[in-house]
């Protein structure tokens, strides 16, 4: 499909074509484990190069986490009679905390968790760090005391004082045995006030202040609040841990969210926010239907079940948008560069690939080929090609030699071997032919020249595609300057003509279209490099040529000098050319996407998910 779809510059101007956003209301069919939390009907018919997805705010993800925990509470029956403390808005009651700890341990796989819990609930609770093993007593080793206690409480229990601060510890619940079932392990209870310990010395910092605030989990491994805070801060900030275990060696009990909150708030509010972020990111990372937006400071998530499998990535390029615009924390930059704010560069839509780590729109090429191309550009393999094209190896010691003079008589500095640069044969066989060589029929010399030619041809082919790919990439990076120039030109149009700011928006739309099409053109060269020769590649390159020609013409119109007498004519030309460029871009994307769905594309290299290439089509 190529020039059969020709469009004239006189085509009408379609306002809806340049809204700059993809429909964020396109939602996904959810057939995976967690995806049933995001069901909604898709609106409108998708184009061949588009995928169904849904943009989720942080509150939506938190609600999905809560729904999963409630679901597990209802099925597994993990419960406790308490309510959520009013001052802990984002925390959950103990039964919900227990369910979330179980789900985190099972990597949010509800079906696997339910199956294992039904088989052996005690083992699941212990493995998840929710309960203590039966072999471990719920009391800690005797603490270091600074003075004897003349009249203490019952042996085995620590003495307490009545004038104490809040002791945020989780008391152990009594174990009960259900009829015909295994014994129930100890589950965490809600935080409650308790009394501090007389003559207690922290086993870590050895602080023995009488008013020391102490904390412990159900295991009763007691430490001072300062050590707990430092420990949790280190685990969250330095290690990125979302499951904070007890500090005692060998203890596998995991601190519930309410305990972490009591340790961090109010002194370490930022660490608590970081802890919540880690929980959200872990939830998203455990569900292949979800992906965090990679833009800085963005907390949105995208759900795209249609691109969650490797097989689907061989036929679609899942470019999605989280629905947000701009980059958080860069308001000052936008204000200092007024053109960016008015033209919208600072508020660009967050668009990225759902199926691979590439944080940009790499249509029309699929993820596997895009990653191969980027790897090739980063590798030293092309450096090796340059070495092969510009150097030769000594036939005796195999050292790499670069010719730095005009004489063909070469002497290896390493082994002192003398040879002819042209035929690579020993120089002793050349007689008095010091500056020329007539021994072209010698087999060794012919083989060396053939290898040299193949290497040069391979390098030239790579550079052909790379230079054009890099050119469009560089042009896209210079879009800041283009937006700035266009901003000034739009203001000048208002001054020199009767056009309003709304009426000169055609320039902004033209710049946005050029920017978008350059991104498409950039990746068409990466795809063309790996396409096998044939009619399909020729048609692909015809579409590529038509789009590139149209983009350059539109870019020239945008940057042309402004003449007050020709503003009306310029407006009509830019508007028509913008429509034409947009349609040419859609032709490239549609035809390429249909080619993937129909299996039309063949490659000259091995690509994941495709058949091995024909040996005759493999790129040299």
Rosetta blueprint (number, residue, H / E / L):
1 X L
2 X L
3 X L
4 X L
5 X L
6 X L
7 X L
8 X L
9 X L
10 X L
11 X L
12 X L
13 X L
14 X L
15 X H
16 X H
17 X H
18 X H
19 X L
20 X L
21 X L
22 X L
23 X L
24 X L
25 X L
26 X L
27 X L
28 X L
29 X L
30 X L
31 X L
32 X L
33 X L
34 X L
35 X H
36 X H
37 X H
38 X H
39 X L
40 X L
41 X L
42 X L
43 X L
44 X L
45 X L
46 X L
47 X L
48 X L
49 X L
50 X L
51 X L
52 X L
53 X L
54 X E
55 X E
56 X E
57 X L
58 X H
59 X H
60 X H
61 X H
62 X H
63 X H
64 X H
65 X H
66 X H
67 X H
68 X H
69 X H
70 X H
71 X H
72 X H
73 X H
74 X H
75 X H
76 X H
77 X L
78 X L
79 X L
80 X L
81 X L
82 X L
83 X L
84 X L
85 X L
86 X L
87 X L
88 X L
89 X L
90 X L
91 X L
92 X L
93 X L
94 X H
95 X H
96 X H
97 X H
98 X H
99 X H
100 X H
101 X H
102 X H
103 X H
104 X H
105 X H
106 X L
107 X L
108 X L
109 X L
110 X H
111 X H
112 X H
113 X H
114 X H
115 X H
116 X H
117 X H
118 X H
119 X H
120 X L
121 X H
122 X H
123 X H
124 X H
125 X H
126 X H
127 X H
128 X L
129 X L
130 X L
131 X L
132 X L
133 X L
134 X L
135 X L
136 X L
137 X L
138 X L
139 X L
140 X L
141 X L
142 X L
143 X L
144 X E
145 X E
146 X L
147 X L
148 X L
149 X L
150 X L
151 X L
152 X L
153 X L
154 X L
155 X L
156 X L
157 X L
158 X L
159 X L
160 X E
161 X L
162 X L
163 X L
164 X L
165 X L
166 X L
167 X L
168 X L
169 X E
170 X L
171 X L
172 X E
173 X L
174 X L
175 X L
176 X L
177 X E
178 X L
179 X L
180 X L
181 X L
182 X L
183 X E
184 X L
185 X L
186 X L
187 X L
188 X E
189 X L
190 X L
191 X L
192 X E
193 X L
194 X L
195 X L
196 X L
197 X E
198 X L
199 X L
200 X E
201 X E
202 X L
203 X L
204 X L
205 X L
206 X L
207 X L
208 X L
209 X L
210 X L
211 X L
212 X L
213 X L
214 X E
215 X E
216 X E
217 X L
218 X L
219 X L
220 X L
221 X L
222 X L
223 X E
224 X E
225 X H
226 X H
227 X H
228 X H
229 X H
230 X H
231 X H
232 X H
233 X H
234 X H
235 X H
236 X H
237 X H
238 X H
239 X L
240 X L
241 X L
242 X L
243 X L
244 X L
245 X E
246 X L
247 X L
248 X L
249 X L
250 X L
251 X L
252 X L
253 X L
254 X E
255 X L
256 X L
257 X H
258 X H
259 X H
260 X H
261 X H
262 X H
263 X H
264 X H
265 X L
266 X L
267 X L
268 X L
269 X H
270 X H
271 X H
272 X H
273 X H
274 X H
275 X H
276 X H
277 X H
278 X H
279 X H
280 X H
281 X H
282 X H
283 X H
284 X H
285 X H
286 X L
287 X L
288 X L
289 X L
290 X E
291 X E
292 X E
293 X L
294 X L
295 X L
296 X L
297 X L
298 X L
299 X L
300 X L
301 X E
302 X E
303 X E
304 X L
305 X H
306 X H
307 X H
308 X L
309 X L
310 X L
311 X L
312 X H
313 X H
314 X H
315 X L
316 X L
317 X L
318 X L
319 X E
320 X E
321 X E
322 X E
323 X E
324 X E
325 X E
326 X L
327 X L
328 X L
329 X L
330 X L
331 X H
332 X H
333 X H
334 X H
335 X H
336 X H
337 X L
338 X H
339 X H
340 X H
341 X H
342 X H
343 X H
344 X L
345 X H
346 X H
347 X H
348 X L
349 X E
350 X E
351 X E
352 X E
353 X E
354 X L
355 X L
356 X L
357 X L
358 X L
359 X L
360 X L
361 X L
362 X L
363 X L
364 X L
365 X L
366 X L
367 X H
368 X H
369 X H
370 X H
371 X H
372 X H
373 X H
374 X H
375 X H
376 X H
377 X H
378 X H
379 X L
380 X L
381 X H
382 X H
383 X H
384 X H
385 X H
386 X H
387 X H
388 X H
389 X H
390 X H
391 X L
392 X E
393 X E
394 X L
395 X L
396 X L
397 X L
398 X L
399 X L
400 X E
401 X E
402 X L
403 X L
404 X L
405 X L
406 X L
407 X L
408 X L
409 X E
410 X E
411 X E
412 X L
413 X L
414 X L
415 X L
416 X L
417 X L
418 X E
419 X E
420 X E
421 X L
422 X L
423 X L
424 X L
425 X L
426 X E
427 X H
428 X H
429 X H
430 X H
431 X L
432 X L
433 X L
434 X L
435 X L
436 X L
437 X L
438 X L
439 X L
440 X L
441 X L
442 X L
443 X H
444 X H
445 X H
446 X H
447 X H
448 X H
449 X H
450 X H
451 X H
452 X H
453 X H
454 X H
455 X H
456 X H
457 X H
458 X H
459 X H
460 X H
461 X H
462 X H
463 X H
464 X H
465 X H
466 X H
467 X H
468 X H
469 X H
470 X H
471 X H
472 X H
473 X H
474 X H
475 X H
476 X H
477 X H
478 X L
479 X H
480 X H
481 X H
482 X H
483 X H
484 X H
485 X H
486 X H
487 X H
488 X H
489 X H
490 X H
491 X H
492 X H
493 X H
494 X H
495 X H
496 X H
497 X L
498 X L
499 X L
500 X L
501 X L
502 X L
503 X L
504 X L
505 X H
506 X H
507 X H
508 X H
509 X H
510 X H
511 X H
512 X H
513 X H
514 X H
515 X H
516 X H
517 X H
518 X H
519 X H
520 X H
521 X H
522 X H
523 X H
524 X H
525 X H
526 X H
527 X H
528 X H
529 X H
530 X H
531 X E
532 X L
533 X L
534 X L
535 X H
536 X H
537 X H
538 X H
539 X H
540 X H
541 X H
542 X H
543 X H
544 X H
545 X H
546 X H
547 X H
548 X H
549 X H
550 X H
551 X H
552 X H
553 X H
554 X H
555 X H
556 X H
557 X H
558 X H
559 X H
560 X L
561 X L
562 X L
563 X L
564 X H
565 X H
566 X H
567 X H
568 X H
569 X H
570 X H
571 X H
572 X H
573 X H
574 X H
575 X H
576 X H
577 X H
578 X H
579 X H
580 X H
581 X H
582 X H
583 X H
584 X H
585 X H
586 X H
587 X H
588 X H
589 X H
590 X H
591 X H
592 X H
593 X H
594 X H
595 X H
596 X H
597 X H
598 X H
599 X L
600 X L
601 X L
602 X L
603 X E
604 X L
605 X L
606 X L
607 X L
608 X L
609 X L
610 X L
611 X L
612 X L
613 X L
614 X L
615 X H
616 X H
617 X H
618 X L
619 X L
620 X L
